[in-house]
Amino acid sequence: MAAVEAGKEMKWTRSILSEFGYPQSLPSTLFVDNRSGISVAKNPEHHGRMKHLDLRFYWLREAVEEGVIDPLYVSTDQQVADIFTKAVAPKVIDFAIPLLGLGQ
């Protein structure tokens, strides 16, 4: 569900950039640390095992089919956004700070 919310923000940002005269021709990359989530987002067929999915998840699948969003797997230990969403060890914060452009 976090991927859906991030995808909505990406689509809104693409829309506002287009209104400012900067249309985006390539899909926006969404880094996800859940391979199952990526598989479901990229698979246009409905499977019986996915009945538990929230209807909002189908929005992400449609965005992938439209070529607006391209979900890409990133391992949990390389997921920079984790410092904003959970308690992490200091070494994880030290790893993420330069990648976020926050280093000295």
Secondary structure in CASP SS format (residue, H / E / C, confidence):
PFRMAT SS
TARGET T0000
AUTHOR 0000-0000-0000
METHOD secondary structure of the structure
MODEL  1
M C 1.00
A H 1.00
A H 1.00
V H 1.00
E H 1.00
A H 1.00
G H 1.00
K H 1.00
E H 1.00
M H 1.00
K H 1.00
W H 1.00
T H 1.00
R H 1.00
S H 1.00
I H 1.00
L H 1.00
S H 1.00
E H 1.00
F C 1.00
G C 1.00
Y C 1.00
P C 1.00
Q C 1.00
S C 1.00
L C 1.00
P C 1.00
S E 1.00
T E 1.00
L E 1.00
F E 1.00
V E 1.00
D C 1.00
N C 1.00
R H 1.00
S H 1.00
G H 1.00
I H 1.00
S H 1.00
V H 1.00
A H 1.00
K H 1.00
N C 1.00
P C 1.00
E C 1.00
H C 1.00
H C 1.00
G H 1.00
R H 1.00
M H 1.00
K C 1.00
H C 1.00
L C 1.00
D C 1.00
L C 1.00
R C 1.00
F H 1.00
Y H 1.00
W H 1.00
L H 1.00
R H 1.00
E H 1.00
A H 1.00
V H 1.00
E H 1.00
E C 1.00
G C 1.00
V C 1.00
I E 1.00
D E 1.00
P E 1.00
L E 1.00
Y E 1.00
V C 1.00
S C 1.00
T H 1.00
D H 1.00
Q H 1.00
Q C 1.00
V C 1.00
A C 1.00
D H 1.00
I H 1.00
F H 1.00
T H 1.00
K C 1.00
A C 1.00
V C 1.00
A C 1.00
P H 1.00
K H 1.00
V H 1.00
I H 1.00
D H 1.00
F H 1.00
A H 1.00
I H 1.00
P H 1.00
L H 1.00
L C 1.00
G C 1.00
L C 1.00
G C 1.00
Q C 1.00
END
